[in-house]
Amino acid sequence: MGSVMILSGPVGAGKSTIAKELVAISPAPMACIEGDLFWPFLAKPEDDRSPRKDFVLIMSSMVVAAIPLAKAGYEVIVDFSIPPWYLETAQRLISGRGIPLHFVSVVPSQQVCSTRVAKRPDGTIRDYEPYAELYNDFDPGAAHAVCDDSASAAELAVRIRRGLDKGTFRV
């Protein structure tokens, strides 16, 4: 049996870069579900549906997609800005299946996040302001938080891998 690790944090935290580093240093088999790739699944969202409901729908879809991979023995990284308030739902989705769930929240300073977002290439987020409120959902002092503005993605991946191996981030 594999496991599911939610690699979370605010927009611009470096989650996708860290996920790639984690895949590189982790033993096989590994799977990585990149949350940004799930948004286009909603080809025609309901006009009267709140963005928050779609956000929860996308998060649930990613967690459910991880289940068969974990059951097949894969260590699955779910890479998306999944706030801690969603953890109870994630636990309900995989509870009773014997799949370990880990939650890692990468929380650099808000300045680092907004700078990274501004440097993204065309076609991605250009304005951080709408995402600034989401930043407040992540507590840099929480037990599952990894906060270090000066560490590289590779260094953070090593810290996270060690924490996963010790069970530090298990929910």
Secondary structure, 3 states (H helix, E strand, C coil): CCEEEEEECCCCCCHHHHHHHHHHHCCCCEEEEEHHHCHHHCCCCCCCCCHHHHHHHHHHHHHHHHHHHHHCCCEEEEECCCCHHHHHHHHHHHCCCCCCEEEEEECCCHHHHHHHHHCCCCCCCCCCHHHHHHHCCCCCCCCCEECCCCCCHHHHHHHHHHHHHHCCCEC
